[in-house]
């Protein structure tokens, strides 16, 4: 069988070049931005905390900045979800693991998941 190591080496070299050319945005010291909030959440979370994210730009920032050390602790739709994804995902993650309180982010989770939650409770 042909070796794919050469292809992988070429790809890894390209990725390293892109990461070096376009590094992640750094926080402005003392500035309160979306990225600084994500960075603060990362600093206070425990290794087993579960992070759920909605769709949008914060999903990309979170995927770049949250370094998970345990499997299944960063839950996102991978671009296949809808707004409101993170609240029901956080509820399912909590009841599925009982490991920790999920960290929830997203601007639309509560309004979009509110009505279905009321119907499921009643």
N, C-alpha and C positions, 0 to 999 in steps of 0.2 A: 504494500500500500504506500502511496506517496505520503511524505511527511508534510504536515501543515504547520510545523514549527516556524518555518520561514515566513509564511503568511502572518502568523501570530506576532512574530518579531517585528515585521513591518508595521502591523496595526498598532502594536504597543508603542513603537517609536513615534508614530503619527499622533497618538493620543498624548504622549508626553510632550510633544512639540506644541500641541494645541493648549494643553494645561499651562505650559510655561509662557506661551504668547498671550493667552487670555486668562490670567489668574482670577480666582473668585474675588468679588468685590469685598474690600475690607471695610470694616466699620469706621466711621469717623468717630474718633474718641469723644465721648460725651453726647453724641447726637442720638436722638430717639427716632429710629426708623424701623421699618418692617423687618429688615435684616437684623437690626440690633435686638429686637424682641425675640426673634427666632434663636439668635445666639444666646440670649439670656435663658430661654427655656432649655436649651441644650445644656447649659452650665448647671442648672438646678435639677435636672432629671436624673433618676437612678438608672442603673444599667438595665433593669428589668421593666422600666416604665414603657408603656405602649404609647406610641405617637400615631395619631390618625390625622390625615390631612384631606381637605376638600380639593377640588380641582381649581387650578388657577396658578398665578405666578408664585404664590407662597408655597405651592406644592413643589415647584422646581427648586426654590431656595431651600426648603426643608430637606429635600432629597440630597442636595449638595452639602448641607451643613450638619445634619444629624448623622453621626457615625455610630451605627448600631453595632454592638458587640455581641448581641444575642439574636438568634433567629426570631422572626415574626414579631418584632417590636416596632417596626416602622410600617404602618399600613396605609397605603394609598391606592388609588384606582389605576395607576399607571396610564392615565389618560383615557380610560374606558368608563369612568364613572360620571356622575352628574353632580351639580351643586347640591349640597346637603348630604353628601356621601359620608362625611366623617362622624356625624353624631350617631347614626345607627351602627356604624362600624365600631365606634368606641363602646357602645352598649354591648354589642356582641363580643368584643374582645374582653370586656370586664367579666361578663358572665361565663365566657369560655375558658378563662384562665384563673380568675381571682388573684392574679399576681400583684396587681397594682391598680391605682386609679389611672385611667388613660389620660394622656395629655391631648387636648382637643384644640385644633386650630381650624379656622375657616370663617369667613364672613357670612356665609349663607346657611350654615348647618342648622342653627336653631330655628329661623323662620321657615325653612323648607321642610324640616322634619317635624315641626310642631303639630301640624294638622294630622298627619298619619299617626303620630304618637297618641294624640287624644282619641282617635278612632280605635287604636289597638288596646287602649286602657279601658274604654267604655264597654 
